[in-house]
Amino acid sequence: MQGPAASVRVVGGIAVLLLTAVLGACAGSSPGADGAGGDGSGTSDPAAGGGTSQAENDLVVEYDAGDGSSLESWSLTCAGTVSGSHPDAEAACAHLAGLDDPFASLPADVVCTEQYGGPQSAHVAGLWGGDPVDVELSRVDGCRISQWDALGPLLPPA
């Protein structure tokens, strides 16, 4: 059979083959499966921007100065030895270790002063004390300015 019906069947068959190949590639990939810095365990190197490893105190900090400059990203591991791309890793680890719960959420019913501390924002994710951390930080009111400042050398000063 030739003509439009045969062309549609051939194009449809090619589309199905391409879709199958793409889905098969996606299903077969996992962190570390490409041999680039993974052990196939599902963890990845924070310095590569791929998430966090399984150290008890392992963080990725993404900082936005709010001035249109590029987003900065640092890794920080505080587990026996200090490592990572954070510009002041030793001081950040020492400061965080001295805090009871450095990444505690602000209470839902907290009343904050209406003041603006600047356009800076940050996202901290990973593990601290073995507990998951995923906190968005800013300087848009008194509570959030205090939260930012309490983290000391983990974040740049405003």
N, C-alpha and C positions, 0 to 999 in steps of 0.2 A: 504494500500500500504506500503510495507516494502522495505528496501534496500537503496541505495544511495540517491534516490530522497526524501524519507521520512526523512532521516537524515539531508539533506540540508534544508528541510522545517522546521524541529524542531530547528536547529541551527539558521536559519534566523529569526524564531519567537522569540527566546530568545534574539537575538541581537536587534531586534526592541523593545522588552520590556525593556531591559537595557538602550537603547538610550532614550526611552521615560522617564524612571525614572530619568536619569541624567539631561535631558533637563528640566524636571519639577522641579527638585530641584534647578537648576540654575535660572530658571524664578521666583521661589518663594522666592529667597533669596534677601535681601537688607541689607545695613548697619543697624545694630541695630535689625534685625529680629531674631537674635539668643539670644536676651535678654542680651547680654554682652555689656553694656555701651552705648546703643543707645536708642533713643526715637522713632525710626521708621521714623524720618523726613528726613533721607538721609544724616545726618551729622555723624561724628564720632570723637572720642577723638584723638587729635594730639599726646598726650603722648603715646598712644598705637601704633603710627605709621600708623594710618589708615586715615590720611588726616588732614583736618582742620575743626574746628568748625565755627560757624557763628559770632564770636566776630569781631568787627570792626578792631582790630589790633591783629591778630592771625596768628602766623607763625610757620613753621616747618623748621629747619635748618639741613641739612645733610652736614657733614664736612668730607673730606678725606685729611689726612695729607700728602698723596702721598709717604709715606715711607713703604707701604705694611701692615701697621697696619689696624685694623678693622675700617670701616666707623662709625662715631659717628653721632647720631641724637638727636636733642633737640627740644622741643616745647617751645613756648614763647607766652604768651598772655598779652597784655598791654591794659587792659580795666578796668579803675577804680582801680582795684587791679592788681598787677603783679603776674603771676603764670606761671608754666611750669617747664620743666626739664633743661632749659638752666643754665649753671654753674654760670652766673652772670646776672640773669634776670633783677634785678633792674637797673643796670648800662646800660644794653642793651636797655631797654625800655626808660630810660631817654635820652640816646644819640639819639635814633631814633626819639623821639618826637621833638628834637631840629633841625631836618633836614627838609628842604622843601619837597624834593622828594627823599627819601633815595634809592629807587629801580629803579630810572630812567635808561633807556637803554642808552648805549653809542650811539652817533650819527653814522649813517652808514658811513659817510665820514670823521670820525675823524682820525687824523694822530697821531700815538702813537710811543713813543720811543721804540727802540728795546733793551729791557733789560729783564732779567729773574729774577723774584722775588721768585721763588721756585715752588715746585711741588704741593703745596696745591690747593685744589679746594673745592667749596661748592655749594650747591643748596638751595635756599630759596624759599619757596612756601607758599601760604596762602592768607591772606588779610592784607592790611595796609591802614588805613584811609578809609576802606570799599571797596577799589579797589583791584582787583586781583594782586597777586605777583607771578611770576614764573621766577626767574633769576638764571642763571648759573654764578658762579664767579670763577676766577682763578687769577694767578699771572704771566701770560706769557708775558706781555708787560707793558710799563709804564702806559697806560690808565687803564688797569685792576688792576694793583697794587694800583693805586690811588683810584679806585672804591672800592677795598677790604678795604684799610686803612680808607676810609671815613665812613665805617660802624662801625668803632670802636669796642666796646666790644661785638657786635653781633657775630663777628668771632674771632677765636684765632689769636694772633699776629704771624707773620711768623717767 
